[in-house]
Amino acid sequence: MSQLPPGAYRPANDRWGSFKRLCASLPEGSLAVVDRRVARLHPAVLTALQAREPRAVVQLTGGESAKTFEALEQVVAAGLSMPRSGTLIAIGGGTIGDVSTVAAHLLKRGVRLVQVPTTLLAAVDSSLGGKGAVDMTVRGRVVKNPVGVFHYAEEAWLCPELYATLSDTQLREGALEAWKMVASLDAELFHAYTRREPALERLVKDARRLKESVCAKDPYEHQGLRRVLNFGHTFGHVLESVSHFKLSHGDAVGLGMLCALDVGRAMGVTPEDVAWRVEDALHQGPGVLGRERTMDLLTRAKLKDVTALLSADKKAGSAGELRMVLLTDIGTAVVRDVSADVWRALWPVWTRGERP
């Protein structure tokens, strides 16, 4: 058992294997939070948990509805009788991991957390890095992630059998997040991926290693070093919002990367050949959606609404200017302020579904 305070930064401790085998090490009396869909598709998960005599098993429906104060209260209420030495295990995708991370931080002022990501997106990204948050509704408008914590998991269990039931869309959006890190952080790996597409386990291990290398230098986002992980997220969040969240997060980030490549080229930050090579690789590898999807979404959006979304972006600078991650080369990224004139000049091109 670690001597660090609960939830404090610790290097990633990844364990690979079947859920049944890994669950044998789970302390009795733990609190489990499980995605209902996972429980239905993988009944062996509940069987393995019950063998450990859990204090409670809370089933939540994955998605944004899991990131509410109501869901958080349900989890916390189930864990009120836990000792401070107790363990909360989160089994699901990113939203289940989010609410579980907040609950683990609050219960007994911090209990042990084990993350079991069941989507490829959660495996390569959200289950690592210590962040958890819930949404709020303010004056009828949903505000994403305004209440959050840093609470690092002591372990992450990577169980390949849980990925066998993922849809093509889920696999694609997880792969896009992994390629995001490869394209912005590791040129050698990017070139290797373009020569031969990696197996799923290799993709997860590489993405987690890259993200961990960044988080280790800036575990609580005090130095701004983790901003590089936001490549593709600025306009990805806009597209996600204007689709009313019908566009998946991973697909939104994929399209957001194409927008970031365009902005980088327009500013003279991203060389043209780099932008073309990365975009082509995103099409041939993870299978980023076509620019027609960006066109469909933006032609239905109002420019003033997009401007408002960008102004409210948590990555904006103190003076309100847009701050984006742009590639200077494959495997190398910088954070730059972007004036509204730059992206507004690209708007007609994007709404035609064209490549500048």
PyMOL commands that set and color helices and strands:
alter all, ss='L'
color gray80, all
select helices_A, chain A and resi 19-23+36-41+43-51+64-66+69-78+94-109+120-126+160-163+168-185+187-195+200-215+225-230+233-242+249-267+272-284+291-299+303-311+340-350
alter helices_A, ss='H'
color red, helices_A
select strands_A, chain A and resi 14-16+31-35+56-60+87-92+112-117+131-138+141-150+155-158+322-329+332-338
alter strands_A, ss='S'
color yellow, strands_A
deselect
rebuild
show_as cartoon
